[in-house]
Amino acid sequence: MSTPSTQVFQVQGMSCQHCVRAVTQAVQDVDPEADVRIDLPTGRVEVQSAETADALQSAIREAGYTVQG
């Protein structure tokens, strides 16, 4: 792992606090030290992590959500 950086993703399919917990858990399964901030109304997921964007996006997709871009 490298130095933590902030990455922002647009995630579709989140509609409630359960979704927020699921996405947060998926990211933290990849990086337990990750700081995850989610704005549910806009679908904005901000992650501070040393993991790559690809690894984080894959984790979110595996949890059943669509990552834009």
C-alpha positions in Angstrom: 0.0 0.0 0.0 1.1 3.6 -0.6 0.3 6.9 1.0 -3.4 7.4 1.6 -5.2 9.7 -0.9 -8.7 10.9 -1.3 -10.8 9.4 -4.1 -14.3 10.3 -5.1 -16.8 8.0 -6.8 -20.4 8.4 -8.0 -22.3 5.3 -6.9 -25.8 4.4 -8.1 -28.2 2.2 -6.2 -27.8 3.5 -2.7 -31.1 4.5 -1.2 -30.9 4.1 2.6 -28.6 3.8 5.6 -28.3 0.1 5.0 -26.8 0.9 1.6 -24.4 3.4 3.3 -23.3 0.7 5.7 -22.9 -1.9 2.9 -20.7 0.4 0.8 -18.7 1.5 3.9 -18.1 -2.2 4.9 -17.1 -3.2 1.4 -14.5 -0.5 1.2 -13.2 -1.3 4.8 -13.0 -5.0 3.9 -10.4 -3.9 1.3 -8.8 -1.3 3.6 -9.7 -1.4 7.3 -8.1 2.0 7.8 -10.1 3.7 5.1 -12.2 6.8 5.9 -15.5 6.6 4.0 -17.9 9.5 3.7 -21.1 9.1 1.8 -23.6 11.7 0.7 -26.7 9.5 0.1 -28.8 12.0 -1.8 -26.1 12.7 -4.5 -24.5 9.2 -4.5 -21.1 10.7 -3.8 -18.7 8.4 -2.0 -15.4 10.0 -0.8 -12.8 7.5 0.4 -9.4 8.3 2.0 -7.4 5.1 1.4 -4.0 3.8 0.4 -5.7 1.3 -1.9 -6.0 1.9 -5.6 -9.2 3.3 -7.1 -9.7 0.0 -9.0 -9.6 -2.0 -5.8 -12.1 0.3 -4.1 -14.4 0.4 -7.1 -14.3 -3.4 -7.4 -15.3 -3.8 -3.7 -18.2 -1.4 -4.2 -19.3 -3.3 -7.3 -19.1 -6.6 -5.5 -21.4 -5.2 -2.8 -24.0 -4.8 -5.6 -23.7 -1.1 -6.5 -22.8 0.7 -9.8 -19.8 2.9 -9.8 -19.7 5.7 -12.4 -16.5 6.6 -14.2 
